[in-house]
Amino acid sequence: MFHIEEELKKLPGRPGVYIMHDERDDIIYVGKAISLKNRVRQYFQSSRGKSVKIQQMVERIRRFEYIVTDSELEALVLECNLIKEHRPKYNTMLKDDKSYPFIKVTLGEEFPRVLYSHTMKKDKSKYFGPYTSGGAVKDTIDLIKKLYKLRSCSRNLPRDIGKERPCLYYHIGQCNAPCQGKITREEYRQSINEALDFLNGNHAPILEALENKMQEASENMEFEAAIEYRDLIRSVNQVAQRQKITHEDGEDKDVLALSVDGVDAVVQVFFIRGGKMIGREHFYLRVAPHDTKAAILDSFIKQYYAGTPFVPRELMLETDIEDHEIVEAWLTQKRGQRVYLHVPKKGTKEKLVELAHENAEIVLQRDRERIKREEGRTIGAVREIEKLLGIDCALRMEAFDISNISGFESVGSMIVYEKGKPKRSDYRKFKIKTVQGPDDYAIKEEVL
């Protein structure tokens, strides 16, 4: 049973996405939150101020789940992915195909460009994003062009070198004019590598330089220039919020991580399809006290992918498994194409595995608290019974009852409790064979 009031108490004050299910377990609403604890609780508080649609939706909620992210940006992109994948009934205002912008570096060209793109394609270009602010992306692209003096034109280089005069950007010092052969391919590639380094997250040198220029302009009372530098710093900081929910390669992946506590373990699986994270699932395992993470994950992969009809191209693992090569070959045979098992060591892939691990820990911690509360009601009650009866141990309790119809057709029954919980597999019914009439004592003797 899913107790909404109890589950609301477990919500973390972290950014993430929440998913509402109805009585048939269909997804009826997906939303994002800066604080899951605050946002989800609002649905189950007073109905004042809620629209009719939201009130109807809340009445249909039977359970909810959530995925923790590292930032509001990641929550927003994941929300978009999940809505497009599941088309929830009450997300009517979010069912459009809105796309978020990318920064595209055309590495397939001999003199690459840095461009604004609405889509991510499987080509030789490198993509960064998606981002939530198109204005910030454009400002960043302009900034990169100014800093590294990269070309903006669509000329086919090196074929068109020297055919036309250089454009205005060359004359104002914002392009090194590869169209005129004024910079070698190697020198231009060095500038591109520096731009890629910036887009990969190394913002500190640029931010420090911009802040120095802003301070210098302010001291010289060049306030318009200072405001321009300030706005560029804001744009860089906004674009610096890189996220892990969408991948540039557009491949199908599963991300697996686990959390272990004694004999309990939870494996968290993130599903990435077409480069977008579209969902997750967690699985409970009973493990031996000294099992390693590698052994647990190895066993889970073999059991899970033996039964699932789809095998992705890549499995991103928190830790390497014992039978790496054998499992990789088995999954390759099952898929019919090469399957790779990777343990990411850096970058956004590693961060995504860390996020899966964090969600696994949250699930395990949440259920650990539920188990403790249950034990308080069950084991605690057994302790009270032991005290009342003056005995040391009542781990197993059997209760019997007798019934008959006016002294005929007598039957007996037994129910069993172990550690304060009903053990239904041990319940029994008895037909009375040796006793005639309503003699409960004799019937109980036969049953016992």
WOTA-V169998 format. One record per residue. N is the residue number from 1. D_LAST is the distance of its C-alpha to the last C-alpha in Angstrom with 1 decimal. Layout:
[[N:D_LAST] [N:D_LAST]]
//
This chain:
[[1:34.4] [2:38.0] [3:38.8] [4:42.5] [5:43.0] [6:41.1] [7:42.9] [8:46.2] [9:45.7] [10:45.5] [11:48.8] [12:51.4] [13:54.9] [14:56.3] [15:58.3] [16:56.5] [17:55.5] [18:52.7] [19:51.2] [20:49.7] [21:47.1] [22:46.3] [23:43.1] [24:43.8] [25:44.3] [26:48.0] [27:50.5] [28:52.4] [29:54.4] [30:55.6] [31:57.5] [32:58.8] [33:58.9] [34:60.7] [35:57.7] [36:54.4] [37:52.9] [38:55.7] [39:56.3] [40:52.8] [41:52.0] [42:55.0] [43:53.5] [44:50.7] [45:52.9] [46:55.0] [47:56.4] [48:59.9] [49:62.4] [50:60.2] [51:61.6] [52:60.0] [53:59.1] [54:57.3] [55:55.4] [56:54.3] [57:53.3] [58:51.2] [59:49.3] [60:48.3] [61:47.1] [62:43.4] [63:43.6] [64:46.4] [65:47.1] [66:50.0] [67:52.1] [68:53.9] [69:57.5] [70:60.2] [71:62.7] [72:63.3] [73:65.5] [74:62.6] [75:60.5] [76:63.2] [77:63.7] [78:60.0] [79:59.7] [80:62.6] [81:61.0] [82:57.6] [83:59.3] [84:61.4] [85:58.4] [86:55.9] [87:58.3] [88:56.1] [89:56.6] [90:57.7] [91:60.0] [92:62.9] [93:65.5] [94:64.5] [95:64.4] [96:67.9] [97:68.8] [98:70.3] [99:71.0] [100:71.6] [101:74.7] [102:74.9] [103:77.6] [104:78.8] [105:80.8] [106:82.5] [107:82.2] [108:83.2] [109:86.7] [110:89.2] [111:89.9] [112:86.6] [113:86.4] [114:83.9] [115:83.0] [116:80.9] [117:78.5] [118:76.1] [119:74.2] [120:72.9] [121:73.9] [122:73.3] [123:76.8] [124:78.4] [125:78.4] [126:76.2] [127:74.5] [128:73.4] [129:71.2] [130:70.4] [131:71.7] [132:71.4] [133:75.0] [134:77.7] [135:80.4] [136:79.1] [137:78.9] [138:82.6] [139:83.7] [140:82.0] [141:83.6] [142:87.0] [143:86.4] [144:85.5] [145:88.7] [146:90.8] [147:89.3] [148:89.5] [149:92.3] [150:90.5] [151:92.0] [152:91.1] [153:93.2] [154:92.0] [155:94.7] [156:93.9] [157:94.5] [158:96.1] [159:97.8] [160:99.4] [161:100.5] [162:104.0] [163:104.4] [164:104.3] [165:105.1] [166:102.3] [167:100.6] [168:100.8] [169:97.8] [170:99.8] [171:102.7] [172:100.6] [173:98.9] [174:95.4] [175:95.6] [176:97.0] [177:98.4] [178:96.9] [179:98.7] [180:101.9] [181:100.8] [182:101.1] [183:97.7] [184:96.5] [185:93.2] [186:91.8] [187:92.8] [188:91.3] [189:88.1] [190:87.9] [191:88.1] [192:85.3] [193:83.1] [194:83.7] [195:82.8] [196:79.6] [197:78.8] [198:79.3] [199:77.0] [200:74.4] [201:74.1] [202:76.8] [203:78.3] [204:79.2] [205:82.8] [206:83.7] [207:82.3] [208:84.1] [209:87.3] [210:87.0] [211:86.2] [212:89.3] [213:91.4] [214:90.1] [215:90.9] [216:94.4] [217:95.1] [218:94.1] [219:96.3] [220:99.2] [221:98.6] [222:97.8] [223:95.1] [224:94.8] [225:94.2] [226:91.7] [227:89.7] [228:89.7] [229:88.3] [230:85.7] [231:84.6] [232:84.3] [233:82.1] [234:79.8] [235:79.7] [236:79.0] [237:76.1] [238:74.6] [239:74.8] [240:73.4] [241:70.0] [242:69.0] [243:65.7] [244:63.3] [245:61.8] [246:64.4] [247:65.8] [248:69.3] [249:68.5] [250:66.6] [251:64.0] [252:60.3] [253:58.2] [254:54.6] [255:54.3] [256:51.2] [257:50.2] [258:47.0] [259:45.5] [260:42.9] [261:40.9] [262:38.6] [263:36.0] [264:37.1] [265:40.2] [266:42.1] [267:44.8] [268:47.4] [269:49.5] [270:52.8] [271:54.2] [272:58.0] [273:59.6] [274:63.4] [275:63.9] [276:61.9] [277:58.5] [278:56.7] [279:53.1] [280:50.3] [281:46.6] [282:44.2] [283:41.2] [284:38.3] [285:37.5] [286:35.0] [287:37.0] [288:36.9] [289:38.3] [290:41.5] [291:42.3] [292:45.9] [293:47.1] [294:49.0] [295:45.9] [296:43.8] [297:46.7] [298:47.3] [299:43.7] [300:43.8] [301:47.1] [302:46.0] [303:42.9] [304:44.6] [305:47.8] [306:46.2] [307:44.7] [308:47.5] [309:50.4] [310:53.1] [311:54.3] [312:57.0] [313:60.1] [314:59.1] [315:56.0] [316:56.9] [317:54.4] [318:53.8] [319:53.7] [320:54.5] [321:51.8] [322:51.4] [323:52.2] [324:55.0] [325:57.3] [326:54.7] [327:53.0] [328:56.4] [329:57.4] [330:54.1] [331:54.5] [332:58.2] [333:57.3] [334:54.7] [335:57.2] [336:60.2] [337:62.3] [338:62.5] [339:59.7] [340:60.2] [341:57.8] [342:59.5] [343:58.7] [344:61.4] [345:63.1] [346:65.4] [347:66.5] [348:64.7] [349:62.3] [350:61.0] [351:60.8] [352:58.8] [353:56.2] [354:56.1] [355:55.5] [356:52.5] [357:51.1] [358:51.6] [359:49.7] [360:46.8] [361:46.7] [362:46.7] [363:43.7] [364:41.8] [365:42.8] [366:41.9] [367:38.4] [368:38.0] [369:38.7] [370:36.2] [371:33.5] [372:34.4] [373:34.2] [374:30.8] [375:29.6] [376:31.2] [377:29.0] [378:25.8] [379:26.0] [380:28.0] [381:25.4] [382:22.7] [383:25.3] [384:25.7] [385:22.0] [386:22.1] [387:25.2] [388:23.9] [389:20.8] [390:23.0] [391:21.2] [392:22.9] [393:20.6] [394:18.3] [395:19.1] [396:15.6] [397:13.7] [398:10.5] [399:10.7] [400:8.8] [401:11.0] [402:11.6] [403:15.0] [404:17.2] [405:21.0] [406:22.5] [407:19.7] [408:19.6] [409:18.0] [410:14.6] [411:12.6] [412:9.8] [413:10.4] [414:9.6] [415:12.8] [416:13.7] [417:16.7] [418:18.5] [419:21.7] [420:21.7] [421:21.8] [422:19.4] [423:18.3] [424:18.4] [425:18.1] [426:14.4] [427:13.6] [428:11.5] [429:11.8] [430:10.0] [431:12.3] [432:11.3] [433:13.1] [434:12.9] [435:13.3] [436:16.8] [437:18.0] [438:16.8] [439:14.4] [440:12.0] [441:10.5] [442:9.9] [443:8.6] [444:6.0] [445:5.2] [446:5.5] [447:3.8] [448:0.0]]
//
